[in-house]
Amino acid sequence: MRFIAAALLVISIAACQSSGRQEAEEKIDSTVLQAPYATVFYDSLQLAMESYYSLTEGFTQANITYIDKYSSELKLHLDSLPLNTLQMDSGRLANVRNQVTSMSAELSGLAGEKALEEKRAAFDMVSGLLFDLIKVTGVKGKTIYRQYCPMALKDAGGYWLSNSSKKINPYFGNDMLGCVEVTDSLKFN
């Protein structure tokens, strides 16, 4: 009897969370955000995003050669972002600089790791920092999808960004496409 009650409680909680998440996604999807900064910044950020998506694909394929190549490329693009073109208050700009510096450091650490799981842990950190950066600056004319797999990183869960809602999984590759959910999306003019 207790087992049945506990099972019903778990199912109802999961249904509520799923319903709330869908409502949040619908609300976010319908909101178009502004990307108000200089075109030169967005052009540079777009190059970084393309390297990030290639890095994600490298993780999906578990290809260390691609992972190392695109993590270095992403670091190069992040290090060359023209942050001085951002017209924002000094506190926000300092926060953006810290995020970029932290991503660069994580990518250096990722390059130094030999094991795929350690590289994936650094990738998760970079993904979180990159999402936070995009929330502040935007990406002109793009939609960014934040995806999640609760089983990634030894069941601690892992996030990544995508330019589509297509299901890919950089933590388990094509073996666990069912372990992908879009948790957030940001659409910019």
N, C-alpha and C positions, 0 to 999 in steps of 0.2 A: 504494500500500500504506500509506504513512504517512497519507494522507488518510483512509482507512478506519479505521485505528487511532485517529486523532485524533477522528473522528466518533463512534466507539464509546465513547471516553472521555468525550466531552461528553454523550452520551446517558445513560451510566451515572451520571455526576455529577448531572445534572438529575433523574434518577429517584430517586437517594438524597436529594437536597434536597427534592424533592416529597414523598416518603414521610415524611421527618422532619418536614416542615412539617405534613402531615396529622395525624401522631401528636401533635404539639404542639397543634394546633387541637382535636383530640378531647379531649386532657387538659384544656385550658383551658375548653372548653365544658362539661365535666362538673363543674367546680368553681364553686360559688356562693360569692361573696365577701360579706363584711359591709360595710354602709354604716352606720357607728356614730355619726354625728354628728347634730346637731339638725335637726329637720324644716325649720325656717326656712332653713337653709343649703341643703338639698336642693331646696326649692321655688324658691329663687333660682337655683341651678345649673341646674335644669330649664328655666327661662326662657332662660338663656344657651344651653343645648343646642338648644332649639327655634330660636333665632336662628342658631346655627351650622349646623343642618340646612338652614335656608332659604338661608343663605349658600352652602352646598354646591350647592344646587339652582340658585342664581343662576350659579355657575361652570359647572355642567353645561349650562345654557342659553346661556352666554357673554353674559349680560345685565348690562352694567355698571351700569345703574340699580339692579337688584336687589342686585348685589354691594355697591355703595356704601351702599344702604339697610340691608342686613342686617349689614354689617361695623360700621356705626355703632351699630346696635341691640345687636349682640353686645358691643361695647366698653362700652356703657352698662351692660349686665347684669353684665359681668365687674367693672367698676369698683365696682358696688354689692353684690358678694357679701359677705355678713356673715361675714367671716373670723374675727371675734372670737368667734363661736360655736363654732369648732372647738376641741375639747378634745384637744390634742396637745402634745407637748413643744415648747419654744421653737425648737429647731433645725428641726424639720419644719415648724412654722408659718412660720418665716422663709423656708424653701424654697417653700412654697405662695404666700406673698406675692410672692416674686420671680417665680414662674411667672406669676401673674396680672398683675403689672406688665409683664413682658416681652410677654405676649399683648396687653395694652392698647397698648403701644408699637408692636408689629407691625401692629395694626389701624389705628393712626394713620398709619403708613407706607403701608399698603395703600390707605387713603382718598386719600392724596396721589399715588399712582401713576396714570398715565393709561393705560398699555398693559396689556392683559389678562395678558400673560405675567409682568410684574412683580407684578401683583396676585396671580397664582397662586403665585409664589415666596413672597410674604408669607403666603398662605393655608397653604402647606405648613409654614411655621414655626409658625403658630398651631395647626395640627392636631397637630403634635408636642408642643407645650407643653400643649395641652388634654388629650391622651392621658395625659401624665405626671401632670397634676393629678388626673385621674379615677382613675388607679392608686393615688394616695395617699388621696383622699377618698371615692371611690365615687360612685355615682349610685343612689339608693334605688329598688329595684324595677325596674331597667332592665338591658338588655344592650347593650353598646357594641361595635360591630364596627370593627376597624381594617382599612382596605382600602389596596391599594397598586397602582400602575401603574409598572412599571420604565421605560417610555418617556417618562414625564412629565418636565417641566423639562429638555428637551434631553437625554434619556436618563440623567439623574441619578437619576430615580425620585422619585415623590411619594406621600405618604400622606394619608389623610383618614379621618374617623370617620363612621359611619353607625349608625342605630338599627335597621337590618335588614341581612340578608345580600344584599339585592337589589343587582344590579350597576348602578351608576351611575359616571360618570367625570367629576369636575369639572375634569380637566386637558384632556380631549379631547371631552367631551360624549358624545352618543349615537353618535358616529362610531367610538369605540374601546371598546365595551362588553366586547370580548374581552380588553382590557388592564386587567382588574380581578381581584384576588385578595384574599381575606380572609386577613390574616396573623396576626390575633390577635382575641380576643374576651374581654370582661370582663363577667361576669354578677353582679349584686348583688341581695341581699335588701333 
